[in-house]
Amino acid sequence: MIFRLLIFCVFVSFYSHSQTIESSFKYTVEKDSIFLDEYDNAIDKRLFDFKLKSTLFYSLTMSNDTLVLNKLRFSHLFGELETPKKQQLFKFLSQRNNVDTTKVMIIHYQDTLKKINEFPEKSALIYSKDSSSHRHVISHKAFLKQHKKCQNKLNTKKTRVYHFYGHNNGHPESIKKLTWTKDHLHLINTLFRDAYKRYSAIIIHPDGSFYCWNYRDGNLDVYEDIRKGKRWDKHKKEFIKKLEALNSM
């Protein structure tokens, strides 16, 4: 317990202060590495790499000038809300956000809702200096088009999609029939995350069972099935079976 607490404190410190350091020195310093599983237990590199090869995990890596922390995180996750938490969440969502908790709730979450003039005039790909990576930026027009397409596609007789945000920089909460919803008290951000990051897509059933998914971490076929109401039991059983097999090693 003490060791896990120490690891957690070190990790949180790194999460707050980690940075990439570019040095002009010609020599390099060999860094120590710590490997943590999905529950913050220290494991060896061999087991870490083996679990990382599965579709259940991806790696969160942070470092400073002397140490590298490697953390396994679930790329997707099945779970159940405890009854008191479910009752509190559903009551709050219904009363404060007008969410229909009798239907399957598909929640897409963004930390910050940008004001309109913070969007670029045109959508584009922005490459890093060494061209090794890139990111997509979209215009406000494209942003609204994506939102409308999402609502038209996911709002059905059995499901409703909601676009939640943590902070609003000044964007309207509704434009024509498009709406964005404030995560009051940060309940969703608190419930559907681990100590380091929140999931970007959350599907909650009226009975309190839920599925979380990250956009960039694979398992798109599972997410598409779940949001369509298909093969929930099959995918959940496969998830549990894989996790138990990996954790039995």
N, C-alpha and C positions, 0 to 999 in steps of 0.2 A: 504493500500500500504506500509506504513512504517513498519507495523508488518510483512508483507510477506518479505520485504527486510531484516529485522532483522533476520528472520528465515533462509532465504537463506544464509546470511553471516555466521551465526552460523553453518549451515550445511556444507558449504564449508570448514570452519575451521576444523570441525570434520572429513571431508573427507580427509583432508591433514594430520591431526595429531592424528586421532583416533587410539587406540591400545587396545589390550586385556591385562588386568593387572592381574597378578597372585600374590596374597597376602599371606603372612605367618601368618597374623593376624587371630585370631580365631573368631572375630566378623565381620559382614558384614554391609556395609552402604547401606541403601535403596536409590535407584537412582530415580530421576524424569524422566518421559518419555514424549516425544513430538511425536505426530503422524501427519504426513503430507500426503495429498492425492497426486494424480498424477500430480497436478498442483502447488504443494508446499503450498497449503492452510492447515492451522491447522484444524484438525478434532478430534472428540473424539474417544476413543478406540473402542467403540461399532460399530461405522460406519466403522472404519478402518478394524476391524476383519470381518465385514460383506462383505465388498468389496474384501477383501483378499481371501474369499472363492470362488470367481468367477474365471473363467479361464482367465480373462483379466489381472490380476495383480500378482505380487509377491512382497515380502518385502525386502527392503534394510535396514539393521540395523547396526548402528554404535554407539559406546559408549566411554566414558572416565570414570573417577572414580566417577563422580557425575551425569551424564546425559546420557540418551539413546534416540537416534533419530531413529524413524521408518518411512520409506518412501515407499509409494506405487509406483511401477514402472510398466509400461505396459510390459507384457510378450510377446505380439505381437502387431502389430500396422499397420493400414491402413492409407495412407496419399496421398496428392497431392503436387507435387513440383510447386511453383509459377513460372509463365512463365519466368521471368528474371533468376531465379536460374536454371531452367531446361535448358534454352538456354546456360547459362554459363557452367554448368556441362557437358552437352552433347558435346558441342564444345571442351571442354578441354579433355574429355575422348576419343573422336574420334581422335583428333590431337596428343595428348601426349601419350596415351596408346593404340591406335589402337583398340578401343572398337567399335563394331558394334551397334550403337544406334538405328538402324532400327528394331532390334530384342529385345525380352525380355532379359534383363540383369540380371543374377543371380550372385550376388557378395558374396563370402565368404571372411571374413576379419580376419586377425590375427595381433595383435599389433607388434609382433617381429618375424621375420623370422630367426630362429637359423642357425648358421653355422653347417656344417655336423658333426664336432667332438663334438658338444654340445649335440647331440642325444645319448641316451644310446645304447649299443650294442644290447640289446634285449628289447622287449616290456615287460611291467610289470605293476602290480598294486602296488601303494605305499600307505600304510595305515598310518593314524595318530597315535600318541603315544598311545592313548586310544582306537584305533581301531573303533572309532565312525564314521569315514569317510575315504574316499580313493580317489585317483586320478589315471588316466591312463597316463602312459608315453609310448611313442612308439619309436621304432628304426627308423633310417633313411630309411631303406628298407621298413618298414611298412608305413612310411610317404609318400614315393613315390608311393607305391601301392594304398593307399587311394586316393591320388591326381589323379592318372591315372583312377581309378574306377569312381571318381567324374566327370572327363572330359568326359569319354565315356558314362556315364549315362545321363548327363545334356546337352551336346551339341547336339541340334536337329535342324531341319529346322527352328523352330521358336524361339529357345532360345540359348544363349551362357553363359557359366559359366566362371567367372574370379576370380582368387585368388589374392586378394590385401593384402598388408602388409604396416604397418606404418614405421617400421625400419628394416633394414637388417644387421644382425651381420656378414655377410660374406658368405651367401649362394648364389650359382649361380642363376641367374634369369631364366635360362632355363637348363633343363637336358633332352636331346633327345627331345621329343615333349611336355614335361611338362613345364609350364611357371608360373612365379609369377610376379605380377605387383605392382610397387610402387604407393602409394597414394600420388601423388605430391600435395603440398600445403595443404595436409590433408583435401581435399574437402569432401570425403566420410565420414571420421571420424567426420567432423564438421556437415554435413547435417543430418546424420542418427543416432542421439544420443539425449539424454537429457543432463542436466548439469552434470550428474554423470557417464554415461556409454554409449558406442556405442553398437548397435545391431550387432550380429555376422553373420547374414545372411540377405541380402537385395535383393529384387526382384523389378526391375524397368521396367515399361512398356514404350514403345516409346512415349506415350501421357503424361508421367510425373507422372502417378499414381504409387504408390509403396507399398510394404508390407515389414515389418521388423519383424524379429523373433530371439529369443535367443535359442541356442541349448538345454539348460538344464531346460527350463521353461515350458514344456508341449506344447500343441497345435500342436503336430507333424502331426496329420491328416490334419489340416488346411494348414500347410506349404507344405505338400506333394501334396495336391490338387492345391495349388497356383502355385507351381513350374511346375506342369504338365499342367497348363493352364485351370484347371477345377474349376467351381463353384466360380469364383472371386466375382461376384455380390452377390451371396447367402451368402458367408462368410462375405463380407463387410457389408451387411445389418444386419446380425446377430450381428456383432461386434458393430455397431452403436446403434442398439436397446438395447443391454445389457448395453452399456455405458450410454445411456440416462436414462435407468431405474435405474441404480445404482446412478446416479448423481441427480435424482429427489427426492431422499429420504432426 
